Amino acid sequence: MRFIKLTLLVGLLTAVYSGYGQDVVKNEKSVIPVSPAQAPVPAKTTQPTTTAEKNAEVLLPDNIKLIVGLGETRNYFVRVREVHNLKKNLSPDQIDALYKFLYEKLEKQELPDLQFNGLKNEIVIELMKQTIKPEALSGHLVTMYYDKSFDPTWRDYCVQFFGKWYEQAPANDARQAMVKGLYDALKERNSSIGGTSITMLRHLTHLKEFDKDKISDLAYELMTAPDCAKSGKSSAMQVCAELRNKKALPIARDWAANSNEMFIKMSSIAAIGMLGDPSDLPLLNHYKSSSDIRLSGPAKAAMTKINKSR
């Protein structure tokens, strides 16, 4: 299952073991866009309520019916295989049927959380790959994120798509609403969503409309907030390190030495490798000798970076 959430986790582990990736920022003095004054652009839910709409479902090809739960099986693996085989030129009716499925709620179907949201995740990825980029996708993602009747996992995925879809998305009001959604999502500090939003903002800092310094400050603010979730602290530390925010270094040293949370400790060790100096080598050397590769790997990578920077 190639969930975006899993991709982010793999990205964190890769960054930790490599001492973080290279900074790809191209516009250091850019300005964050002013968030739209209006409320996020709503996307029309495509729930079939008329006989004509229900008849349209009957006319859908078998692969689409199977994907959206109208086929002979609800098996996740069979359905996700069909998602991966979707053509790059889906018809409007087929795209609407996929949008309708995205609005299905976790509690109203039989698949477990990760399979259900993983299936929806794969559908969005395939929609993003369409030759003609779907105009309505941004608006649907925005609507589903702001609707808190959706489960937290799917709302988190929507925030991830704000960042992943933004560059390809058609230029319309809903595209700007995704930007507003990213900044609004930072307020959800007590869940994974806050950390996801700062990671996606970091993902966009190579674009002139996303101010690297401002996003770095927002990452530090998130990381130090008393109500920030553990996952948010780890993500924000990673962003601070990647954006060379030296204010994060004392916290990284403290968390590396004293935190009992493995991902926070790993992220902090890697941040020391990016931001620290030779005075940090004794602590890193301690973890280098650890029998736990989750600590020894990041520590070795961090020491290598510091020694190369001398």
Order of alpha helices (4+ residues) and beta strands (2+ residues): alpha-alpha-alpha-alpha-alpha-alpha-alpha-alpha-alpha-alpha-alpha-alpha-alpha-alpha-alpha-alpha
